[in-house]
Amino acid sequence: MYSQTKRVGVVSCIVLTGLIGLNGCESTTGKSARQTVSDESITAAVQTKLTKDRVSNFPRIDVDTERGVVNLSGIVQTDAQRAQATRLAQQVEGVTRVNNNLQVER
């Protein structure tokens, strides 16, 4: 009986240590696991919107999201495309701000 209690205590200690370790990993990046997944889903949704936009026919645009802030970079052909990329990104749920760093090819 004593060994069973001791075993449960050791397993509990290991699990608790693991949970503390995981929590520490999240805090060192400054982002929770939930925020990371959310940022990844926002990035994917923005990329999908941009690639499916038949009016602007976007070339490759790089999209990166950090805590809901979308960063667009790359080259577009017109000022209208640049503005449209911002509008499309703003339509995605979870986007708090769009930093448009797109360059217009001249």
C-alpha positions as CSV (number, residue, x, y, z in Angstrom):
1,M,0.0,0.0,0.0
2,Y,2.8,2.3,0.9
3,S,4.5,1.8,-2.5
4,Q,1.2,2.5,-4.4
5,T,0.9,5.9,-2.5
6,K,4.6,6.6,-3.2
7,R,4.2,5.8,-6.9
8,V,1.1,8.2,-7.2
9,G,3.1,10.9,-5.4
10,V,6.1,10.5,-7.8
11,V,3.8,10.5,-10.9
12,S,2.0,13.6,-9.6
13,C,5.3,15.3,-9.1
14,I,6.4,14.5,-12.6
15,V,3.2,15.7,-14.1
16,L,3.3,18.9,-12.1
17,T,6.9,19.6,-13.2
18,G,5.9,19.0,-16.8
19,L,3.0,21.4,-16.6
20,I,5.2,24.1,-15.0
21,G,7.8,23.6,-17.7
22,L,5.2,24.0,-20.4
23,N,3.8,27.1,-18.8
24,G,7.3,28.5,-18.7
25,C,7.9,27.9,-22.4
26,E,4.8,29.8,-23.3
27,S,5.8,32.8,-21.1
28,T,9.3,33.0,-22.6
29,T,7.9,33.6,-26.1
30,G,5.4,36.1,-24.8
31,K,2.6,34.3,-26.6
32,S,0.2,31.7,-25.3
33,A,-0.4,28.5,-27.3
34,R,-3.9,29.8,-28.0
35,Q,-2.5,33.1,-29.5
36,T,0.0,31.2,-31.6
37,V,-2.8,29.1,-33.1
38,S,-4.9,32.2,-33.6
39,D,-2.1,34.1,-35.4
40,E,-1.5,31.1,-37.6
41,S,-5.1,30.8,-38.5
42,I,-5.3,34.6,-39.2
43,T,-2.2,34.4,-41.5
44,A,-3.8,31.4,-43.4
45,A,-7.1,33.2,-43.8
46,V,-5.5,36.4,-45.1
47,Q,-3.4,34.5,-47.6
48,T,-6.5,32.7,-48.8
49,K,-8.4,35.9,-49.2
50,L,-5.5,37.4,-51.2
51,T,-5.1,34.4,-53.5
52,K,-8.8,34.1,-54.2
53,D,-9.2,37.8,-55.0
54,R,-9.8,37.6,-58.8
55,V,-10.1,41.4,-59.3
56,S,-6.6,42.3,-58.1
57,N,-4.8,39.1,-59.3
58,F,-2.2,39.5,-56.5
59,P,1.3,38.3,-57.0
60,R,2.9,36.5,-54.0
61,I,2.4,38.6,-50.9
62,D,4.1,37.5,-47.6
63,V,1.8,37.6,-44.6
64,D,2.9,37.4,-41.0
65,T,0.7,37.8,-37.9
66,E,1.8,38.7,-34.4
67,R,-0.9,39.1,-31.7
68,G,-3.5,39.9,-34.3
69,V,-1.4,42.5,-36.2
70,V,-1.0,41.5,-39.8
71,N,2.1,42.5,-41.6
72,L,2.0,42.4,-45.4
73,S,5.2,42.5,-47.5
74,G,6.1,42.0,-51.1
75,I,5.6,43.8,-54.4
76,V,2.3,44.7,-56.1
77,Q,1.7,46.3,-59.5
78,T,-0.5,49.3,-58.5
79,D,-1.6,51.5,-55.6
80,A,-5.1,50.0,-56.0
81,Q,-3.7,46.5,-55.3
82,R,-1.9,47.8,-52.3
83,A,-5.1,49.3,-50.8
84,Q,-7.1,46.2,-51.7
85,A,-4.7,44.0,-49.9
86,T,-5.2,46.0,-46.7
87,R,-9.0,45.9,-47.1
88,L,-9.0,42.2,-47.6
89,A,-6.8,41.6,-44.6
90,Q,-9.0,43.8,-42.4
91,Q,-12.0,41.6,-43.2
92,V,-10.5,38.6,-41.5
93,E,-11.8,37.9,-38.0
94,G,-9.2,38.4,-35.3
95,V,-7.2,41.1,-37.2
96,T,-6.6,44.1,-35.0
97,R,-4.4,46.1,-37.3
98,V,-2.7,45.8,-40.7
99,N,0.8,47.0,-41.4
100,N,1.0,47.3,-45.2
101,N,4.7,47.2,-46.2
102,L,3.9,46.3,-49.8
103,Q,6.0,48.1,-52.4
104,V,4.4,49.3,-55.7
105,E,6.4,48.2,-58.7
106,R,7.3,51.3,-60.7
